Amino acid sequence: MRSASIILASALLASAASAEPVAVTPPMGWNSWNHFAGKVSDAVIRAQADAMVRSGMSSVGYVYVNIDDTWEGERDAQGVIHPNARFPDMKALADYVHAKGLKLGIYSSPGPKTCAGYEGSYGHEEQDARTYAAWGIDYLKYDLCGLRVLMAKAATPAAAHQMMVEAYERMHAALLKTGRPIVYSLCQYGKDDVWKWGASVGGNLWRTTEDISDSYLSMAAIGFGQIDIERYAGPGHWNDPDMLEVGNGGMNEEEYRTHMSLWALLAAPLLAGNDLATMTPATVALLTNPAVIAIDQDSRGIQGERVWVKGALEVWVKPLAGGSKAVGFFNRSDRARDTEAEVPLGELGLQGRVHGHDVWNNKELGTLPETLTVRIPAHGVVLLTVSPGPGPQSPSQQH
């Protein structure tokens, strides 16, 4: 396997070959699959673009409006892919999205068929890339599904792996050839430690797990499972623990706050998966908290890591630009009452006097004691930013 430094060099070369760098920070936007699945349409995409602007999401960094599977129609006699009847004019849709200051994403597979059984790009990579560029597409999610059938016929696991790598390389080369900057998202569920080679095939982000679902158990298993892969993430190439479920209704507000906090600490792509047109104010507030987004989008591009565990309690730390750090205190227990944790800051790598700020409550905490007492709701989080020095004093050192 390639070293992290070689991967970084490959990613930088890939960015240099395209018209302009993409995914310098984790991509932010929306994807149709979690909420709409096979019911996505031109009207749905326009409504989501409208809502992204109206809600203020676009003003805090959400920009990609991504069409997932089931948009595909048939290929014509020349092999050119056309959208189905639910998308009468993809170029006009892209123009509509672009006019709002947003960008349009699309979906395909390196196999003959997509996950839902629609036309994939196998054997048509350059043709499809040209079509996407002509439409004005800015983001491609490339889903392994359809290629698995062919990989299963390979003589050895090594041959199947090579088939997969070459398929992703072909589409990357085709995208570069168009000259249009298109974010390249590898969706292959973490197979064969994709974080070790994803950047070398041009990936700007790569899924590290199977699909997320709108439940605490699914979200927690995925989010807290992002262990020992942080060194593979950075500007232009990101580990992707899948889309956000915030606002879809399967979790309570504490759990969705945990979801947002953990994804921000992981420097994960923030791709909302709810219906933006019917969001509650509470959902908008969760998705658009500027301090949480700043943690995710920090210019250093460092993925946070778990530094402390005690029973159901975990602490994750992400270094930030300017010498500060984001620190998430998580309670994975489902006990109804709050859990109180006493956490020695020295065990978190925080030495000397540090000043704390409560991110979700926008509250200054002053100089933190050497052992911090933190009260964390069931399935909840306390998210702080900490910086060297005393800072303003707070009347209480408990949170």
C-alpha positions in Angstrom: 0.0 0.0 0.0 1.1 3.6 -0.7 2.3 5.7 2.2 0.2 8.7 3.4 2.8 11.1 1.9 2.6 9.5 -1.5 -1.2 9.6 -1.3 -1.1 13.3 -0.5 1.3 14.0 -3.4 -1.0 12.1 -5.7 -4.1 14.0 -4.6 -2.3 17.3 -5.1 -1.2 16.3 -8.6 -4.8 15.3 -9.4 -6.1 18.7 -8.2 -3.4 20.4 -10.3 -4.5 18.5 -13.4 -8.1 19.8 -13.1 -9.3 23.3 -13.9 -9.2 24.3 -10.3 -8.7 22.6 -6.9 -11.9 21.0 -5.5 -12.8 19.8 -2.0 -10.0 21.8 -0.3 -12.3 21.6 2.8 -14.9 18.8 3.3 -17.7 19.2 0.7 -21.0 20.6 2.1 -24.4 20.3 0.5 -27.3 17.9 0.2 -28.0 14.5 -1.3 -31.4 13.1 -2.4 -31.1 9.5 -1.3 -31.8 9.4 2.4 -35.1 11.1 2.2 -36.4 10.8 -1.4 -34.6 7.6 -2.7 -36.3 6.7 -6.0 -38.8 9.6 -5.8 -36.2 12.3 -6.8 -37.2 14.5 -9.7 -36.4 17.8 -11.3 -39.1 19.5 -9.2 -37.6 18.0 -6.0 -34.1 19.3 -6.8 -35.4 22.8 -7.6 -37.3 22.9 -4.3 -34.2 21.8 -2.4 -32.0 24.4 -4.1 -34.6 27.1 -3.3 -34.8 25.9 0.4 -31.0 25.8 0.7 -30.8 29.5 -0.1 -34.0 30.5 1.8 -33.0 28.7 5.0 -29.6 30.3 5.1 -27.7 27.0 4.6 -26.0 28.3 1.5 -24.7 31.3 3.4 -22.8 29.1 5.9 -21.2 26.9 3.2 -23.7 24.3 1.9 -23.3 24.5 -1.9 -23.8 21.0 -3.6 -27.3 19.9 -4.5 -26.7 16.2 -5.4 -29.0 13.9 -7.4 -28.5 10.3 -6.3 -29.6 7.1 -8.1 -32.7 6.7 -10.3 -32.3 9.8 -12.5 -31.0 7.7 -15.4 -32.9 7.0 -18.6 -31.7 5.1 -21.7 -28.6 5.4 -23.9 -29.3 6.4 -27.5 -27.8 4.7 -30.6 -24.5 6.5 -30.1 -24.4 5.4 -26.4 -25.1 8.8 -24.9 -26.9 8.6 -21.6 -30.2 10.6 -21.3 -32.1 11.3 -18.1 -35.5 9.7 -17.6 -38.9 11.5 -17.8 -38.6 12.9 -14.2 -35.6 15.0 -15.4 -36.7 16.5 -18.7 -33.7 18.9 -19.2 -30.6 18.3 -17.0 -28.8 21.3 -18.5 -31.7 23.6 -17.6 -31.7 22.1 -14.1 -28.0 22.8 -13.7 -28.5 26.4 -14.9 -31.3 26.9 -12.4 -29.1 25.6 -9.5 -26.1 27.6 -10.7 -28.1 30.8 -10.9 -28.7 30.5 -7.1 -24.9 30.3 -6.5 -25.1 26.6 -5.9 -23.6 23.5 -7.6 -25.2 20.4 -9.0 -24.1 16.8 -8.4 -25.0 13.5 -10.0 -24.6 9.8 -9.5 -23.4 6.8 -11.5 -21.7 3.4 -11.1 -18.5 1.9 -12.5 -20.6 -1.2 -13.3 -23.1 -1.8 -16.1 -26.0 -1.1 -13.7 -26.4 1.1 -10.6 -27.6 -0.1 -7.2 -31.2 0.5 -8.2 -30.8 -1.2 -11.6 -30.4 1.9 -13.8 -27.7 2.5 -16.5 -24.2 2.6 -15.1 -21.1 4.0 -16.8 -19.2 0.7 -17.5 -17.6 1.1 -20.9 -19.0 4.6 -21.3 -16.7 6.5 -18.9 -15.4 9.2 -21.2 -18.8 9.6 -22.9 -20.6 10.0 -19.6 -17.9 12.4 -18.2 -18.3 14.6 -21.4 -22.1 14.5 -20.9 -21.9 15.6 -17.3 -19.5 18.4 -18.1 -21.8 19.6 -20.9 -24.7 19.6 -18.5 -22.7 21.6 -16.0 -22.3 18.9 -13.3 -20.0 19.8 -10.4 -19.9 16.6 -8.4 -20.0 12.9 -9.1 -20.9 10.1 -6.7 -19.6 6.9 -8.2 -21.1 3.9 -6.5 -19.5 0.4 -6.7 -22.8 -1.6 -6.7 -23.0 -2.6 -10.3 -19.3 -3.6 -10.6 -19.6 -6.1 -7.7 -21.2 -8.6 -10.1 -18.2 -8.5 -12.4 -15.7 -8.5 -9.4 -17.3 -11.7 -8.1 -16.2 -13.4 -11.3 -12.6 -12.5 -10.9 -10.1 -15.3 -10.4 -8.7 -14.0 -7.1 -9.4 -11.3 -4.5 -6.4 -9.5 -5.8 -7.8 -9.5 -9.3 -11.1 -8.2 -8.1 -9.4 -5.4 -6.2 -7.4 -4.5 -9.3 -10.6 -4.4 -11.4 -12.2 -2.0 -8.9 -9.1 0.3 -8.7 -8.8 0.5 -12.5 -12.6 1.2 -12.8 -12.2 4.2 -10.5 -9.1 5.3 -12.2 -10.8 5.3 -15.6 -13.6 7.6 -14.5 -11.1 9.9 -12.8 -9.1 10.2 -16.0 -12.3 10.8 -18.0 -13.3 13.6 -15.6 -9.9 15.3 -15.8 -10.1 15.1 -19.6 -13.2 17.3 -19.6 -11.3 20.2 -18.0 -14.2 20.9 -15.7 -13.6 20.9 -11.9 -15.8 18.0 -10.7 -15.7 16.6 -7.1 -15.1 12.9 -7.3 -16.8 10.9 -4.6 -15.9 7.2 -4.3 -18.9 5.2 -2.8 -17.6 1.7 -2.3 -18.3 1.2 1.4 -14.7 1.1 2.7 -13.9 -2.0 0.8 -10.2 -3.0 0.7 -9.2 -0.1 3.0 -10.1 2.5 0.4 -8.6 5.3 2.6 -5.2 3.9 1.8 -5.6 4.2 -2.0 -8.6 6.4 -2.7 -6.6 9.6 -3.3 -4.3 7.7 -5.7 -7.2 7.1 -8.1 -8.3 10.7 -7.9 -10.9 10.4 -5.1 -11.7 13.7 -3.3 -13.7 11.7 -0.7 -14.4 8.0 -0.1 -17.0 6.2 1.9 -15.6 4.4 4.8 -18.7 2.3 5.8 -21.9 0.8 4.6 -25.0 3.1 4.3 -26.1 5.1 7.3 -29.7 4.9 8.5 -31.8 7.4 10.6 -31.2 5.8 14.0 -28.8 6.5 16.9 -27.4 2.9 16.7 -26.5 3.3 13.0 -25.1 6.8 13.3 -23.1 5.9 16.4 -21.7 2.7 15.0 -20.5 4.6 11.9 -19.3 7.8 13.6 -17.5 6.3 16.6 -16.1 3.6 14.4 -13.8 6.1 12.5 -10.7 4.9 14.4 -7.1 4.9 13.1 -7.8 6.3 9.7 -7.4 10.0 10.4 -4.0 10.3 8.8 -5.5 9.6 5.4 -7.7 12.7 5.5 -6.7 16.2 4.5 -7.4 19.0 2.0 -8.6 17.5 -1.3 -9.1 14.0 0.1 -11.6 13.1 2.9 -12.8 10.1 4.8 -16.6 10.0 4.3 -18.7 8.3 7.0 -21.8 8.9 4.8 -24.6 11.6 4.7 -26.3 13.4 7.5 -29.7 12.1 8.8 -30.4 15.3 10.7 -34.1 16.2 10.4 -35.4 12.9 9.1 -37.1 12.1 12.4 -35.5 8.9 13.6 -33.4 10.5 16.3 -34.1 13.1 19.0 -32.5 16.5 19.1 -29.7 15.4 21.5 -28.8 12.6 19.1 -28.8 14.8 16.1 -26.5 17.2 18.0 -24.2 14.3 18.6 -24.4 13.5 14.9 -23.4 17.0 13.8 -20.7 17.3 16.5 -19.1 14.0 15.6 -19.1 14.6 11.9 -17.5 18.1 12.4 -14.8 16.6 14.6 -14.2 14.0 11.9 -13.7 16.6 9.2 -16.4 14.7 7.4 -18.3 15.9 4.3 -21.5 17.6 5.5 -24.2 16.4 3.1 -27.7 16.9 4.5 -30.2 14.1 3.7 -33.5 15.5 4.8 -36.2 17.4 3.0 -34.9 21.0 3.1 -38.2 22.4 2.0 -40.1 21.2 5.1 -37.4 21.7 7.8 -38.3 22.9 11.3 -36.4 25.8 12.8 -34.7 23.4 15.2 -33.4 21.4 12.2 -32.1 24.5 10.5 -30.4 25.6 13.7 -28.6 22.2 14.0 -27.5 22.2 10.4 -26.3 25.8 10.3 -24.6 26.4 13.6 -21.6 28.5 12.4 -19.2 27.4 15.1 -19.8 23.7 14.5 -19.4 24.2 10.7 -16.1 26.1 11.4 -14.8 23.1 13.2 -15.6 20.9 10.3 -14.3 23.3 7.7 -11.1 24.3 9.6 -8.3 25.2 7.2 -5.8 22.7 8.7 -8.0 19.8 7.5 -7.1 17.5 10.4 -9.5 14.7 11.2 -10.2 14.4 14.9 -9.4 11.2 16.9 -10.6 9.5 20.0 -8.2 10.3 22.9 -10.1 9.1 26.0 -12.6 6.3 26.8 -14.3 5.4 30.1 -17.2 3.1 29.9 -19.9 4.8 27.7 -18.0 8.1 27.7 -15.7 9.1 24.9 -13.7 12.2 24.2 -12.6 13.2 20.7 -10.2 16.0 19.9 -9.5 17.8 16.6 -6.6 20.3 16.3 -7.6 23.6 14.7 -5.8 26.5 13.0 -4.2 29.0 15.4 -3.4 26.4 18.0 -6.8 25.8 19.4 -8.6 22.5 19.6 -12.2 21.2 19.3 -13.1 18.7 22.0 -16.2 16.6 22.0 -17.4 14.8 25.2 -19.8 12.1 24.3 -22.1 9.9 26.3 -23.0 6.8 24.4 -25.3 5.5 27.2 -29.0 5.5 26.8 -29.7 6.2 30.5 -32.4 8.7 31.0 -30.6 10.9 33.5 -27.5 12.9 32.7 -24.1 11.3 33.2 -21.4 13.3 34.9 -17.8 12.7 33.9 -14.6 13.9 35.5 -12.0 14.2 32.8 -8.3 15.1 33.5 -7.4 17.6 30.8 -3.8 16.3 30.8 -5.1 13.0 29.5 -6.6 14.8 26.5 -3.3 16.4 25.6 -4.3 19.7 27.0 -1.4 21.1 29.1 -1.2 24.3 31.1 -3.9 26.9 31.4 -6.6 26.7 28.7 -9.7 28.7 28.0 -12.9 27.0 27.1 -15.9 27.9 25.0 -19.1 25.9 24.9 -19.9 25.7 21.2 -23.6 24.7 21.2 -24.6 27.1 24.0 -22.2 29.8 22.8 -20.9 30.3 26.3 -17.5 31.3 27.6 -16.3 29.0 30.3 -13.1 30.9 31.3 -10.0 29.0 32.5 -10.7 25.3 32.7 -9.6 23.4 35.8 -7.1 20.6 35.5 -9.9 18.1 36.0 -13.1 19.1 34.2 -16.5 18.0 35.4 -18.8 17.6 32.4 -22.5 16.7 32.5 -23.6 14.9 29.3 -27.1 13.9 28.5 -27.9 10.4 27.4 -26.7 9.9 23.8 -25.6 13.5 24.0 -22.5 15.7 23.6 -20.8 18.6 25.1 -18.7 20.3 22.4 -16.0 22.8 23.4 -13.3 24.7 21.7 -10.2 25.2 23.9 -7.3 27.6 23.4 -4.1 28.3 25.3 -4.2 31.0 28.0 -6.7 32.0 30.7 -9.3 33.8 28.7 -12.3 35.5 30.3 -13.3 34.1 33.7 -16.6 32.2 34.2 -18.5 32.1 37.5 -18.7 28.3 37.3 -16.2 25.7 36.2 -18.8 23.0 35.9 -20.7 22.3 32.7 
